Structures are given as C-alpha cells and as structure tokens.
Amino acid sequence: MTFKAATEDDVMAMHSFAFEDICHQAPRSSNKLASFDVVGEVTRNVTGFEGIIGQSSALRRVLQMVEQVAPGDSTVLLLGETGTGKELIARAIHNCSHRRDQSFVKLNCAAIPSGLLESELFGHERGAFTGAITQKVGRIELADQGSLFLDEIGDIPLELQPKLLRVLQEREFERLGSTRTRRVDVRVVAATHRDLEGMIIEKEFRSDLYYRLNVVPIFLPPLRKRPQDIPLLVHHFVQRFAIKAGKTIDRISSDTMEALKRYPWPGNIRELENVIERAVILSPGPLLRIAHHDLSSRIAPDHNTDRLQTLEEVERNHILTILKETRWILSGPSGAAARLGLNRSTLYFRMKKLGIARSLDANLEL
C-alpha cells in the first residue's frame, strides 16, 4: 500500500518502512515481520498544507475549514489541546491566502514575560523605558500586509487586551514611548487550549476581545480522536529521525503499532513525536522498539469494558446524562446548565469541544 508524499524532499528521504498487519495484503509469519512500502500521506497534496499528515475524517474537516476561510481576512480562532498542531494550521491558512508572499509572524503569548509582552507586540521607541537603548519594531508591525499568529492568546494580560482589540477593530496602534499612530493591514490568527468563555465569566478575559477573535473558530481534534492517522505520523517521524541519526529503521511489530493507537496521547502529536525520536535513538537494529514505560502507564487493557475512563470521557458521559434527563434543554432553572452549575455559554462550549453532536441539532433550545 503506497501513498503519495507531499513534497519531493519526502520522496527523496523515503525508507521502505514495514508495518505488520497494517493492511490485509501484508503476509503474516510466525517468526518475522511482513514488509511493504508505506509513505506517509499528507491529506492534501497542495501548496500550503505541507507538514499536515493524516487522512482521518476529523482532520479533513479541519482542512476543509481552512480552505473556506483562508481566502478572506477574517480573524480565526484555533481551539484545541496543546500539541494538536495549531501552528501548522495557522501557517496553512496563511499559505492558502492572498497574503502567502508576505510575512508570517508568530508570537507565543505564554512564553514572553508580561512586562515585555507589550513591547514584543507593539514595539517601542528608544528611551521608552529603562533598558530601551534602541528602537524596536513590534510583531504587529512586522506582520503588516501578512499574517500574525498569536499562540496561547488566553495568556495575554488583561491590561494589554484593549490595545490588541484596537488593532483588530481600528487597524492602528502606537509604539511604546511614541504618540504617532501607525496603521497596519494584518490578518490575525489566534490559538489557545484554554476555555476563553469560562475565563470571561471569571473576569480573566474581555468579552469584546473574545468576540473579535472568535469570528471563525476552528476546533482541532486531539490525536486520540484520530487513531487512523497514527501509523502515518509514526512513519513520518521515523523517516525524519532515522535520517538524522544515520540509521535504517524499517520494521515495527503489529503489537507496538496497536499499543500506539490505543494510547490516549495527552500530549498529542508533540508527545508522539518525542516518543518516536527516543525510540529511534534507542532501537539497536532495524526494528523500531518502544520502551514499555513510555506507553503502559496510561494504556487501558485491550477491549476491556472495565477500563478506567479518562477525565474527558467521564465529563462527556455526565453531560450527556444530564442533557437526556432535561430533554436537551440548556437554559432555564431546570435546564442542563443549571443542573451542572454552569453558565449556558460555557456548557455549549464544552459540548462542542467534547463532540456532543446534538449540540448542533436544529431543535436544541439555546
């Protein structure tokens, strides 16, 4: 079974990678692994989607959204757990837009100390504060005519939020220490793993900024919701790290692959990447070996109905139970939100994040 690679570099770097029992055509043997060529499939073989690997329906829905929103200039809010590939999706939006030939500037709001974040965003003039010995151009200005990716937008301090809101609404700002108003033409793509609606209730995030950011929300599925993509991702990472380590890794047991597919991956794709890198380094021969302790601590027994549920599963089942008891009525003193002790909008957000499909039903009372 051979898939088409996204780029010529992928093809040139290709190894013959064996997945035992990954498709029915592979012959089985009691004492050795079956081998056949597998090339990691990228869901779209078009410019702009490089590095996005998978063929699951969940990922295809995300990329369909990217294709729809990329041509415009509307602000996009990427929602999902840490490690789900939000930066890759943001870059895909930029690469598929009319701004593709301009700058793609990124800033992780959680990685910059709050005292320096304003300068990073808006820039400053010489002498604007102690230590400002030179003029600095901020990320917003650097992204003029291009795209600005603000990762972990939920960590931006409250005092900076009105200034960012002004950029989104008026397309203007001032550098620190300057009275000159500067205008910019920038497309903002923001991302967070946090519940912004819950933060609004707790007075930790401005509602007006949230509504400006939430023009087009895109939910990125966690890796545990797309297990059919794991073999393709494993092959991609093995290729990359084997070349880097100067090794030939071309086999993996079906038991190991099944273990990888069952593991809940709390760190998502980033965690899978780290596990595969470590396995490539430590594997002594052509067979990919993954240490038991890398996976076993959180893998439930195979097809065991008595397995421990994840926190997300417990939450989803509890919300579903209450929704059925209230006949899917969210609001009101006897509605599901009141029963759960949640604000209606927060409950709606949790339902969407947990994939409770009835939340989009036309008959649902909002």
N, C-alpha and C positions, 0 to 999 in steps of 0.2 A: 504494500500500500504506500504510494508515493504522493506527497503533497508538494505543491509549488511554493518555492521560497519567495520572500517578498523582494529581496534585493540580490544583485549579483554577488555581493560580498558573502551573503549567507550560502549561496551555492558553492562558491569557491572554497568556503571553510567547511563544507559538509563532510561528516563522517558517516559511515554505514553504522547506524545505531539500531541495536536489536531490542525489541520489546516482545518478550514471550507472551503469547496468548492475547496480544492487544487487538488482533483481528482473527477471525476464524480461519483465514487462509494459512496462518502460520503453522507449520508442522510441529507436533509435540514429541518430546522424547523424555524418557525417564532419567537420563543421565547427562543431558546437555541442553543448552538453551537453543531455541529456534531463532533464526536471524532473517531479517529482511530490512530493506531500506525504508527509513522514515525521515522525512524532512519536516521541521516544524512549520505548520501552516499559519500564515497570517490571514486574519479574517477578510481583509480587503487588500488586494494587490494593486493599490493605487498610491500615488504620491500623497503623503500626509499621514498615513497610517503605519509607518514603519515602527517596528518595535511592539506593536499591539498584537499579541499572539493568542489565538483561540478560535473556536468555531461554535461555541455554545450559543443557544438562543438568547441567553441573558446578555452576553457580550454583543451579539448582533443588534439587539435592541438599543444598546448604548450608542453603537456606531451609526445606527440609523438616525438617532437624535443628533449626533454630531453633524451628519450630512445635512440635516434640516436647518440647524441653527448657524452653522459656520458662515454661510454667505452674508449674513447680516452683521449688525454692530451691537446687537442686544447683549446686555450683561448676562453671563452664565454662572450659575452656582453649582459646583460639583459637590455632591454629598456622598459620603461613604466612609467605611472604616479605614484606619491607617494601613497603608501598604497595598491599596487596591488599584493603584496606577493613575491617580488623579492628575499628576503632572503630564503623563503621556497623553491623556485625553485632552488636557488643555493645549498641549502642543499640536495635537491633531486638529483641534478647532482652528488654531492659528494657521496651520499649513493648508487647510482647506478653504481659507478665507481670501478675500481680495487683499489682505494685509500680509500675505505669505512672504513677500520680498522685503518686508520691513522687520524691525526688531521684535523678538520675543523675549521680554524681560520678566524674570521671576524673582519673587521675594517670599521667604518663609517668615511670616509674622511672628511665629513662636520662637524662632532662632535668634532674633535680634532683641537685645535688652530694651525695655520700654523707653528708657531715656534716650536711646539712639534711633528708635524706630521712626520718629518724625523726620529726622534728618535723612534717613535712608529713603523714605517715601518722597519727601518734598524737596530735599536738598537744603543747602544753607549758604549764606554769604560769609566771606572772611570776617572774623571777629563777631559772629552772631552769638557765640557763647565761648566759654573758656575752653581752649584747645582747638578752636576753629581757625587754624592758621592759614587755610586755603579755602577757596570756593569749592563747593561740592554740588554736582548735578544729581538730583534725586532719581529714583527709579521711574516715577511717573513721567518725568521729563524725558528720560532716556527712551521710554516706550512710545513717545509721540509718533503718530502715524502707524504704530504697530499694536502689539498686544501686551498687556500686563497681567501676569499670573500671580495672584495673591494667595499663597497657600496658608492654611490654618488661619483663616480670616477671623475665626472665633476668638483668637488670642489678641486681637488688636485692642489696645486700651480704650476705655470709654471716652477719654478726653480727645483722642485722635479721630474718633468716628465722625463727628460733624465735619471735619476737614475732608475726610475721604468722601463723605456724602456730597459735599460741594463739588468735588471733582466729577462725580458721577452725574450730578444734575446740571451743573453750570459749565463743566469742562474748563475750570480755571482754578488756580491756586497761587500762593506766594511761597517763595523760599523762606526759610528761617532767616530773620535779620534783614528782610527786604520788604519794601512797600509796593514793589512793582508786581502787578497781576499778570500772570502768564497763562496763556490759553494752550490747551492740548487737545489733540484728537487721538484718543486711545481707547481700545476695546479692553474691558476688564473681564477676566475670568477668575473667579474666586473659588476656594475649596475649603472644606472643613470636615472633620469627623465628629464635630460636636452638635448637640441639639440646640440650634440657634433660637427656635421658638421657646424652648424651656429657659434659655438664657434671658430672653426678653421678659418673661414672667418674673425671673429673679433679678431684674434690673441690671443685668450684666451686658446687654446688647441692645442697641437702639432699634426700635421697630421701624423707623423710617429708613434707616440704612439697610435693614433686612429686606424690606420690600423693594428697594432699589437693586439689591444684589440678586434677589430671587425672581428675576424676570423669567429666566428659563432654567429651572432646576433639572439636574440630571443625576439620578441615583446610580452609583457604581456598585454592582453586586460583589459581595465578599467571595473569596476563592472557594469556600465550602459550598456555595450555590452553583458553581460551575465545574464540577469534578471532571467532566469530559474534556476540559482544557488542560488538565494536569499533565497527561502524557506529552502533549505538545510543548508545554512550558519546560518540563523536565528535559526533553531533547534539546530545546534551545539553550538552556543553561549548561547542560553537559557539553554541548559543542563549544560554547564560549570559554568555559573554564578549562576544558581539556586542552584546547589550543594554547591558552595562557600558561598552563602548567607543563606543556610539551608532552602530553600523554595521549594515549589512544584508549578511550572508554567506549566500547561498542556493544555492551550487553547489560541487561537488567532483568532480574527474576520477576515473574508474574506476582509472586507474593509481596515483593518490595513495592511494585507498582500499585497493587491493591492497597497496601498499607498507606502509601502516599495519597491515594484517592479517598481513603476513609478518614484520614487525619483532618481535624477541623480547621487548622491553619489560622489561629488567632492573629498572627502577624501577616496573613495573606501572602501576596506574591513576593513581598520582600523577604518574608521568613522562608518560603520555598527556595528562593534564590540563595540564601545563606546556607541552608541545609545541603543543597546540591553542590555548592562551592566547596564546603567542608568534605563532602563525600568524595568528590573528585580528587581532592588533595590526599585523602587518606586511603583511597582504594589502591591496593598493591598491583592489580592487574587490569585486564580489560573489562572485568565485571564491576559495575557500579555497586558499591556496598555502602549502605546507610546504617549508622550506628543505631542500635535498638533504643537507646535513651533519647535519641533525637525525636522520636515519634511516640513511643509506647506510653508515655505518661498521660497523654490525653486522648489516646485512641480507644474507642469503646469496643467491646468484644464484637466480633463479626456477626452481624444479623441477630444480635441478642436483644430481645424486646425489653429486658430488664436493665439495659444500659443506663448510665447516668445521663440525664439531659443537660444540654448546655443552658446557660442563663438565658440566651436568646430564645431557645425552644420553650423554656418554662414561661417566659414573658408572653410569647406568641400564643401559647395554648391558653393561658389565663385570660388574655384579652379576648380571644375567640369565644371562650366560655361565657364571659360577661356579655359580649355582643349578642350571642344567641339567646341568653336569658332576657335581654332587653329588646329583642326583636330588631336588632341593628339600629336602634335609636341612640344617637350620640348625646344630644342635648337634653336639657330639662332636668328636674330634680330626681327623676327616676331613670335617667339615661345612663349610658355606659360610662361617660366621662365622670359623672358624679359618683357612680359606683366604684370607679377606680381611683377617685381622688385626684383627677387630672383636669386641666383645662381642656376644653373641646379641641382647640387647635393643636395642642400637644398630643392628644390622643390620635388625631388624624395623621399627624406627622409620624408617630410611632407605627400606626397601621401601615402606612406606605413603606416605611423603612423595613418592616418585618414581612412585607409581601402579602398582606392580608387583602386578597383581591376584591372582596366585597366592598372595600372602602371606596372603590371607584364605581360601584353599581349606581345606575340612574335612580333607583328607588331609595337610596340611602338618605336618611334625614340628616342634614348638616346643621 
